[in-house]
Amino acid sequence: VPDTHLHRIGPALEKIEADFTENGLSVAELASLCGISEAYFRRIFLDKFGISPKEYIIRLRLDYACRLLVSREFSVSEVATLCGYFEPSHFSREFAKRFGMPPQEYKKVSK
């Protein structure tokens, strides 16, 4: 991806890094921040990172969730909320799909 394309999505990358735990973060909002269409934004993002913006945000959230779970300072429901999920059950399904175990189990086996 040419640097000019990466520069074009810079405002969205800053927004994602700062606010990835916000539940309402949308691709439409990110594209608008960059002054480009959603389709063009998705294409540039996919070319640069190899995954969709949505997948990128999910990975950031779940990486953050892992750190919170390992800390053992929060319940699974609290971690879900802190990571931007309205429903702990949705968080648990997403987590288990990615890591092969529910967050409660991950919390127990991680030291």
DSSP file (Angstrom, degrees, kcal/mol; ACC not computed):
  #  RESIDUE AA STRUCTURE BP1 BP2  ACC     N-H-->O    O-->H-N    N-H-->O    O-->H-N    TCO  KAPPA ALPHA  PHI   PSI    X-CA   Y-CA   Z-CA
    1    1 A V              0   0    0      0, 0.0     5,-0.1     0, 0.0    43,-0.0   0.000 360.0 360.0 360.0 125.6    0.0    0.0    0.0
    2    2 A P    >>  -     0   0    0      0, 0.0     4,-1.8     0, 0.0     3,-0.9  -0.280 360.0-117.4 -60.5 148.7    1.5    3.3   -1.0
    3    3 A D  H 3> S+     0   0    0      1,-0.3     4,-2.9     2,-0.2     5,-0.2   0.821 114.3  61.8 -57.0 -32.2    2.3    5.7    1.9
    4    4 A T  H 3> S+     0   0    0      1,-0.2     4,-1.5     2,-0.2    -1,-0.3   0.879 104.7  47.6 -64.0 -35.5   -0.2    8.2    0.5
    5    5 A H  H <> S+     0   0    0     -3,-0.9     4,-1.2     2,-0.2    -2,-0.2   0.910 112.7  48.0 -69.9 -41.8   -3.0    5.6    1.0
    6    6 A L  H  < S+     0   0    0     -4,-1.8     3,-0.5     1,-0.2     4,-0.3   0.905 110.4  52.2 -64.7 -40.3   -1.9    4.8    4.5
    7    7 A H  H >< S+     0   0    0     -4,-2.9     3,-1.2     1,-0.2    -1,-0.2   0.869 102.9  60.5 -61.0 -36.0   -1.7    8.5    5.3
    8    8 A R  H 3< S+     0   0    0     -4,-1.5    -1,-0.2     1,-0.3    -2,-0.2   0.832 108.9  41.1 -63.8 -32.9   -5.3    8.9    4.0
    9    9 A I  T 3X S+     0   0    0     -4,-1.2     4,-2.1    -3,-0.5     3,-0.4   0.346  84.8 106.3 -97.2   7.4   -6.6    6.5    6.6
   10   10 A G  H <> S+     0   0    0     -3,-1.2     4,-2.4    -4,-0.3     5,-0.2   0.887  75.0  53.8 -52.4 -46.7   -4.4    7.9    9.4
   11   11 A P  H  > S+     0   0    0      0, 0.0     4,-2.0     0, 0.0    -1,-0.2   0.883 109.9  48.8 -59.4 -36.0   -7.3    9.7   11.2
   12   12 A A  H  > S+     0   0    0     -3,-0.4     4,-2.9     2,-0.2    -2,-0.2   0.903 108.9  52.2 -69.6 -40.3   -9.3    6.5   11.3
   13   13 A L  H  X S+     0   0    0     -4,-2.1     4,-2.6     2,-0.2    -1,-0.2   0.903 110.0  49.1 -62.5 -40.3   -6.3    4.5   12.7
   14   14 A E  H  X S+     0   0    0     -4,-2.4     4,-2.1     2,-0.2    -1,-0.2   0.915 112.0  48.9 -63.2 -42.6   -5.9    7.1   15.5
   15   15 A K  H  X S+     0   0    0     -4,-2.0     4,-2.7    -5,-0.2    -2,-0.2   0.915 111.7  49.2 -62.8 -44.2   -9.6    6.9   16.3
   16   16 A I  H  X S+     0   0    0     -4,-2.9     4,-1.1     1,-0.2    -2,-0.2   0.948 111.8  47.8 -61.3 -49.3   -9.5    3.1   16.4
   17   17 A E  H  < S+     0   0    0     -4,-2.6    -1,-0.2     1,-0.2    -2,-0.2   0.870 118.8  40.7 -61.5 -37.1   -6.4    3.1   18.7
   18   18 A A  H  < S+     0   0    0     -4,-2.1    -1,-0.2    -5,-0.2    -2,-0.2   0.837 130.5  23.1 -79.0 -34.0   -8.0    5.6   21.0
   19   19 A D  H >< S+     0   0    0     -4,-2.7     3,-2.3    -5,-0.2    -2,-0.2   0.039  71.6 127.4-128.1  26.7  -11.6    4.3   21.0
   20   20 A F  T 3< S+     0   0    0     -4,-1.1    41,-0.1     1,-0.3    -1,-0.1   0.715  75.7  60.3 -62.6 -17.7  -11.6    0.6   20.1
   21   21 A T  T 3  S+     0   0    0     -3,-0.2     2,-0.4    -5,-0.1    -1,-0.3   0.505  78.5 106.6 -87.1  -2.8  -13.6   -0.2   23.2
   22   22 A E    X   -     0   0    0     -3,-2.3     3,-1.1     1,-0.2    -3,-0.1  -0.640  64.1-149.0 -75.5 127.1  -16.5    2.1   22.1
   23   23 A N  T 3  S+     0   0    0     -2,-0.4    -1,-0.2     1,-0.2    63,-0.1   0.828  91.1  56.2 -67.5 -32.1  -19.3   -0.1   21.0
   24   24 A G  T 3  S+     0   0    0      2,-0.1     2,-0.4    -3,-0.0    -1,-0.2   0.343  70.2 131.2 -86.4   8.5  -20.7    2.3   18.4
   25   25 A L    <   -     0   0    0     -3,-1.1     2,-0.3    -6,-0.2    32,-0.0  -0.466  38.9-174.9 -65.0 118.7  -17.4    2.6   16.4
   26   26 A S     >  -     0   0    0     -2,-0.4     4,-2.1     1,-0.1     5,-0.1  -0.828  40.1-126.1-121.5 156.8  -18.5    2.1   12.8
   27   27 A V  H  > S+     0   0    0     -2,-0.3     4,-2.8     1,-0.2     5,-0.2   0.852 113.1  57.9 -64.5 -35.2  -16.7    1.8    9.5
   28   28 A A  H  > S+     0   0    0      1,-0.2     4,-2.2     2,-0.2    -1,-0.2   0.923 107.6  46.2 -61.3 -43.9  -19.0    4.6    8.2
   29   29 A E  H  > S+     0   0    0      2,-0.2     4,-2.0     1,-0.2    -2,-0.2   0.908 113.2  49.5 -64.3 -42.5  -17.7    6.9   10.9
   30   30 A L  H  X S+     0   0    0     -4,-2.1     4,-1.0     2,-0.2    -2,-0.2   0.918 111.8  47.6 -64.5 -44.4  -14.1    5.9   10.3
   31   31 A A  H >X>S+     0   0    0     -4,-2.8     5,-2.1     1,-0.2     4,-0.7   0.902 110.0  53.6 -63.4 -40.6  -14.4    6.5    6.5
   32   32 A S  H ><5S+     0   0    0     -4,-2.2     3,-0.8     1,-0.2    -1,-0.2   0.882 102.4  57.4 -62.1 -39.0  -16.1    9.8    7.1
   33   33 A L  H 3<5S+     0   0    0     -4,-2.0    -1,-0.2     1,-0.2    -2,-0.2   0.826 111.1  44.3 -58.4 -31.0  -13.2   10.9    9.4
   34   34 A C  H <<5S-     0   0    0     -4,-1.0    -1,-0.2    -3,-0.5    -2,-0.2   0.539 111.1-122.1 -92.4  -8.9  -10.9   10.3    6.4
   35   35 A G  T <<5S+     0   0    0     -3,-0.8     2,-0.3    -4,-0.7    -3,-0.2   0.819  75.0 109.2  71.4  30.9  -13.2   11.9    3.9
   36   36 A I  S   <S-     0   0    0     -5,-2.1    -1,-0.3   -28,-0.1    -2,-0.2  -0.863  74.1 -88.2-132.6 167.4  -13.5    8.8    1.7
   37   37 A S     >  -     0   0    0     -2,-0.3     4,-2.5     1,-0.1     5,-0.2  -0.314  34.9-116.5 -72.5 158.6  -16.2    6.3    0.9
   38   38 A E  H  > S+     0   0    0      1,-0.2     4,-3.0     2,-0.2     5,-0.2   0.913 115.6  52.6 -59.9 -43.2  -16.7    3.2    3.0
   39   39 A A  H  > S+     0   0    0      1,-0.2     4,-2.1     2,-0.2    -1,-0.2   0.920 111.6  44.7 -61.8 -44.2  -15.7    0.9    0.1
   40   40 A Y  H  > S+     0   0    0      2,-0.2     4,-2.6     1,-0.2     5,-0.2   0.905 113.2  51.4 -66.9 -41.2  -12.5    2.8   -0.5
   41   41 A F  H  X S+     0   0    0     -4,-2.5     4,-2.7     1,-0.2    -2,-0.2   0.940 110.5  48.5 -59.6 -48.1  -11.7    2.8    3.2
   42   42 A R  H  X S+     0   0    0     -4,-3.0     4,-2.8     1,-0.2     5,-0.2   0.901 111.7  50.4 -59.2 -41.7  -12.3   -0.9    3.5
   43   43 A R  H  X S+     0   0    0     -4,-2.1     4,-2.5    -5,-0.2    -2,-0.2   0.936 112.4  44.9 -64.6 -47.4  -10.1   -1.6    0.4
   44   44 A I  H  X S+     0   0    0     -4,-2.6     4,-2.2     2,-0.2    -2,-0.2   0.929 115.3  48.8 -61.3 -44.6   -7.2    0.5    1.7
   45   45 A F  H  X S+     0   0    0     -4,-2.7     4,-3.1    -5,-0.2     5,-0.5   0.928 112.3  47.4 -62.8 -46.6   -7.5   -1.0    5.2
   46   46 A L  H  X S+     0   0    0     -4,-2.8     4,-2.1     1,-0.2    -1,-0.2   0.900 111.9  50.8 -62.8 -41.8   -7.6   -4.6    3.8
   47   47 A D  H  < S+     0   0    0     -4,-2.5    -1,-0.2    -5,-0.2    -2,-0.2   0.887 117.3  40.1 -62.3 -38.8   -4.6   -3.9    1.5
   48   48 A K  H  < S+     0   0    0     -4,-2.2    -2,-0.2    -5,-0.2    -1,-0.2   0.923 131.6  20.5 -77.6 -46.0   -2.6   -2.6    4.4
   49   49 A F  H  < S-     0   0    0     -4,-3.1    -3,-0.2     2,-0.3    -2,-0.2   0.578  91.0-126.7-106.9 -12.3   -3.5   -4.9    7.3
   50   50 A G  S  < S+     0   0    0     -4,-2.1     2,-0.3    -5,-0.5    -4,-0.2   0.524  84.0  72.9  78.2   4.1   -4.8   -8.0    5.5
   51   51 A I  S    S-     0   0    0     -6,-0.4    -2,-0.3    -5,-0.0    -1,-0.2  -0.938  89.0 -92.6-142.1 164.0   -8.1   -7.9    7.5
   52   52 A S     >  -     0   0    0     -2,-0.3     4,-2.3     1,-0.1     5,-0.2  -0.321  36.5-112.0 -73.0 160.2  -11.2   -5.8    7.6
   53   53 A P  H  > S+     0   0    0      0, 0.0     4,-2.3     0, 0.0     5,-0.2   0.896 119.6  53.5 -57.9 -39.4  -11.5   -2.8    9.9
   54   54 A K  H  > S+     0   0    0      1,-0.2     4,-2.4     2,-0.2     5,-0.2   0.931 109.3  47.1 -62.0 -45.8  -14.2   -4.7   11.9
   55   55 A E  H  > S+     0   0    0      1,-0.2     4,-2.6     2,-0.2    -1,-0.2   0.887 109.9  54.1 -63.3 -38.9  -11.9   -7.7   12.4
   56   56 A Y  H  X S+     0   0    0     -4,-2.3     4,-2.1     2,-0.2    -1,-0.2   0.920 109.9  46.8 -59.8 -45.3   -9.0   -5.4   13.4
   57   57 A I  H  X S+     0   0    0     -4,-2.3     4,-2.6     2,-0.2    -2,-0.2   0.911 110.7  52.1 -65.3 -42.9  -11.2   -3.8   16.0
   58   58 A I  H  X S+     0   0    0     -4,-2.4     4,-2.8     1,-0.2     5,-0.2   0.923 109.6  49.9 -59.4 -44.4  -12.4   -7.2   17.3
   59   59 A R  H  X S+     0   0    0     -4,-2.6     4,-2.4     2,-0.2     5,-0.2   0.901 110.0  50.1 -63.2 -40.4   -8.8   -8.3   17.6
   60   60 A L  H  X S+     0   0    0     -4,-2.1     4,-2.2     2,-0.2    -1,-0.2   0.933 112.4  48.2 -61.1 -44.7   -7.8   -5.2   19.6
   61   61 A R  H  X S+     0   0    0     -4,-2.6     4,-2.5     1,-0.2    -2,-0.2   0.924 113.8  45.4 -61.8 -45.5  -10.8   -5.7   21.9
   62   62 A L  H  X S+     0   0    0     -4,-2.8     4,-2.2     2,-0.2    -1,-0.2   0.849 110.7  52.7 -72.7 -33.0  -10.0   -9.4   22.5
   63   63 A D  H  X S+     0   0    0     -4,-2.4     4,-1.8    -5,-0.2    -1,-0.2   0.921 112.1  47.1 -63.0 -42.8   -6.3   -8.7   23.0
   64   64 A Y  H  X S+     0   0    0     -4,-2.2     4,-2.3    -5,-0.2    -2,-0.2   0.905 109.2  54.6 -63.3 -42.0   -7.2   -6.1   25.6
   65   65 A A  H  X S+     0   0    0     -4,-2.5     4,-2.9     1,-0.2     5,-0.2   0.896 104.7  54.2 -59.3 -41.4   -9.7   -8.7   27.1
   66   66 A C  H  X S+     0   0    0     -4,-2.2     4,-2.6     1,-0.2    -1,-0.2   0.929 108.6  48.3 -59.1 -45.2   -6.9  -11.2   27.5
   67   67 A R  H  X S+     0   0    0     -4,-1.8     4,-1.4     1,-0.2    -1,-0.2   0.906 113.5  47.3 -62.8 -40.8   -4.8   -8.7   29.4
   68   68 A L  H  X>S+     0   0    0     -4,-2.3     4,-0.7     2,-0.2     5,-0.7   0.898 112.4  49.1 -67.9 -40.3   -7.7   -7.8   31.7
   69   69 A L  H ><5S+     0   0    0     -4,-2.9     3,-1.1     1,-0.2    -2,-0.2   0.918 109.3  51.7 -65.2 -43.6   -8.6  -11.5   32.3
   70   70 A V  H 3<5S+     0   0    0     -4,-2.6    -1,-0.2     1,-0.3    -2,-0.2   0.832 102.6  60.4 -62.8 -32.1   -5.0  -12.4   33.2
   71   71 A S  H 3<5S-     0   0    0     -4,-1.4    -1,-0.3    -5,-0.2    -2,-0.2   0.751  93.0-149.9 -66.6 -22.7   -4.9   -9.5   35.7
   72   72 A R  T <<5 +     0   0    0     -3,-1.1    -3,-0.1    -4,-0.7    -2,-0.1   0.668  63.6 116.3  59.3  19.4   -7.7  -11.2   37.5
   73   73 A E      < +     0   0    0     -5,-0.7     2,-0.3     2,-0.1    -4,-0.1   0.640  69.1  47.0 -87.0 -16.1   -9.0   -7.8   38.7
   74   74 A F  S    S-     0   0    0     -6,-0.5    -2,-0.1    -5,-0.1     2,-0.1  -0.915  78.7-118.3-131.0 151.1  -12.3   -8.0   36.8
   75   75 A S     >  -     0   0    0     -2,-0.3     4,-2.5     1,-0.1     5,-0.2  -0.336  40.2-104.1 -74.1 167.5  -15.1  -10.4   36.3
   76   76 A V  H  > S+     0   0    0      1,-0.2     4,-2.5     2,-0.2     5,-0.1   0.895 123.9  52.5 -61.0 -40.1  -15.9  -11.7   32.8
   77   77 A S  H  > S+     0   0    0      2,-0.2     4,-2.1     1,-0.2    -1,-0.2   0.905 109.7  48.3 -63.4 -41.1  -18.9   -9.4   32.7
   78   78 A E  H  > S+     0   0    0      2,-0.2     4,-2.8     1,-0.2    -2,-0.2   0.903 110.8  50.8 -65.6 -40.6  -16.8   -6.4   33.7
   79   79 A V  H  X S+     0   0    0     -4,-2.5     4,-1.8     2,-0.2    -2,-0.2   0.924 108.1  53.1 -62.0 -43.9  -14.2   -7.3   31.0
   80   80 A A  H  <>S+     0   0    0     -4,-2.5     5,-2.7     1,-0.2     4,-0.3   0.939 112.3  44.5 -55.9 -48.4  -16.9   -7.6   28.4
   81   81 A T  H ><5S+     0   0    0     -4,-2.1     3,-1.6     1,-0.2    -2,-0.2   0.923 111.8  51.8 -63.0 -45.8  -18.1   -4.1   29.3
   82   82 A L  H 3<5S+     0   0    0     -4,-2.8    -1,-0.2     1,-0.3    -2,-0.2   0.767 109.2  52.2 -63.1 -25.4  -14.6   -2.6   29.4
   83   83 A C  T 3<5S-     0   0    0     -4,-1.8    -1,-0.3    -3,-0.2    -2,-0.2   0.390 125.1 -98.6 -94.2   2.7  -13.9   -4.1   26.0
   84   84 A G  T < 5S+     0   0    0     -3,-1.6     2,-0.5     1,-0.3    -3,-0.2   0.664  76.7 135.2  94.7  16.9  -17.0   -2.5   24.4
   85   85 A Y      < -     0   0    0     -5,-2.7    -1,-0.3    -6,-0.2    -2,-0.1  -0.867  39.3-162.7-101.4 130.4  -19.5   -5.4   24.4
   86   86 A F  S    S+     0   0    0     -2,-0.5    -1,-0.1     1,-0.2    -5,-0.1   0.858  82.4  48.5 -73.3 -36.6  -23.0   -4.7   25.6
   87   87 A E     >  -     0   0    0      1,-0.1     4,-2.0    -7,-0.1     3,-0.4  -0.919  67.2-155.0-112.5 119.1  -23.8   -8.4   26.1
   88   88 A P  H  > S+     0   0    0      0, 0.0     4,-2.8     0, 0.0     5,-0.2   0.841  98.2  58.5 -57.5 -32.4  -21.4  -10.6   28.1
   89   89 A S  H  > S+     0   0    0      2,-0.2     4,-2.3     1,-0.2     5,-0.2   0.892 105.0  48.7 -66.3 -38.4  -22.7  -13.6   26.2
   90   90 A H  H  > S+     0   0    0     -3,-0.4     4,-2.5     2,-0.2     5,-0.2   0.925 112.3  49.4 -64.7 -43.9  -21.7  -12.1   22.9
   91   91 A F  H  X S+     0   0    0     -4,-2.0     4,-2.9     1,-0.2    -2,-0.2   0.931 110.6  50.3 -58.0 -47.1  -18.3  -11.4   24.3
   92   92 A S  H  X S+     0   0    0     -4,-2.8     4,-2.7     2,-0.2    -2,-0.2   0.898 111.6  47.3 -62.2 -41.9  -18.0  -14.9   25.6
   93   93 A R  H  X S+     0   0    0     -4,-2.3     4,-2.4     2,-0.2    -1,-0.2   0.935 114.2  46.9 -63.8 -46.1  -19.0  -16.4   22.2
   94   94 A E  H  X S+     0   0    0     -4,-2.5     4,-1.6     2,-0.2    -2,-0.2   0.910 114.2  48.0 -62.0 -43.3  -16.6  -14.2   20.3
   95   95 A F  H  X S+     0   0    0     -4,-2.9     4,-2.8    -5,-0.2     6,-0.3   0.942 112.6  47.4 -63.2 -49.5  -13.8  -14.9   22.8
   96   96 A A  H  X S+     0   0    0     -4,-2.7     4,-2.1     1,-0.2    -2,-0.2   0.874 109.0  55.0 -62.3 -38.0  -14.3  -18.7   22.7
   97   97 A K  H  < S+     0   0    0     -4,-2.4    -1,-0.2    -5,-0.2    -2,-0.2   0.887 116.4  37.5 -61.0 -39.1  -14.5  -18.7   18.9
   98   98 A R  H  < S+     0   0    0     -4,-1.6    -2,-0.2    -3,-0.2    -1,-0.2   0.836 129.5  27.9 -82.7 -35.6  -11.0  -16.9   18.7
   99   99 A F  H  < S-     0   0    0     -4,-2.8    -3,-0.2     2,-0.3    -2,-0.2   0.447  98.2-120.0-113.6  -1.9   -9.2  -18.7   21.6
  100  100 A G  S  < S+     0   0    0     -4,-2.1    -4,-0.2    -5,-0.3    -3,-0.1   0.595  87.3  64.9  76.2   9.6  -10.9  -22.1   21.8
  101  101 A M  S    S-     0   0    0     -6,-0.3    -2,-0.3    -9,-0.1    -1,-0.1  -0.980  89.0 -96.9-156.5 153.3  -12.1  -21.6   25.4
  102  102 A P     >  -     0   0    0      0, 0.0     4,-2.3     0, 0.0     3,-0.4  -0.324  40.3-109.6 -69.0 157.9  -14.5  -19.4   27.2
  103  103 A P  H  > S+     0   0    0      0, 0.0     4,-2.6     0, 0.0     5,-0.2   0.842 116.8  58.7 -58.9 -34.5  -13.1  -16.3   28.9
  104  104 A Q  H  > S+     0   0    0      1,-0.2     4,-1.4     2,-0.2     5,-0.1   0.910 109.2  44.3 -62.4 -41.2  -13.7  -17.8   32.4
  105  105 A E  H  > S+     0   0    0     -3,-0.4     4,-2.5     2,-0.2     5,-0.2   0.909 111.5  53.0 -68.3 -42.1  -11.6  -20.8   31.6
  106  106 A Y  H  X S+     0   0    0     -4,-2.3     4,-1.8     1,-0.2    -2,-0.2   0.908 107.2  53.1 -57.5 -42.2   -8.9  -18.5   30.0
  107  107 A K  H  < S+     0   0    0     -4,-2.6    -1,-0.2     1,-0.2    -2,-0.2   0.873 111.3  46.5 -61.2 -38.5   -8.9  -16.5   33.2
  108  108 A K  H  < S+     0   0    0     -4,-1.4    -2,-0.2     1,-0.2    -1,-0.2   0.897 116.4  41.4 -72.7 -41.8   -8.3  -19.7   35.3
  109  109 A V  H  < S+     0   0    0     -4,-2.5     2,-0.4    -5,-0.1    -2,-0.2   0.669  96.4  88.6 -85.8 -15.2   -5.5  -21.2   33.2
  110  110 A S     <        0   0    0     -4,-1.8    -4,-0.0    -5,-0.2     0, 0.0  -0.678 360.0 360.0 -86.0 131.3   -3.6  -18.0   32.5
  111  111 A K              0   0    0     -2,-0.4    -1,-0.1   -40,-0.0    -4,-0.0   0.365 360.0 360.0-127.9 360.0   -1.0  -17.2   35.0
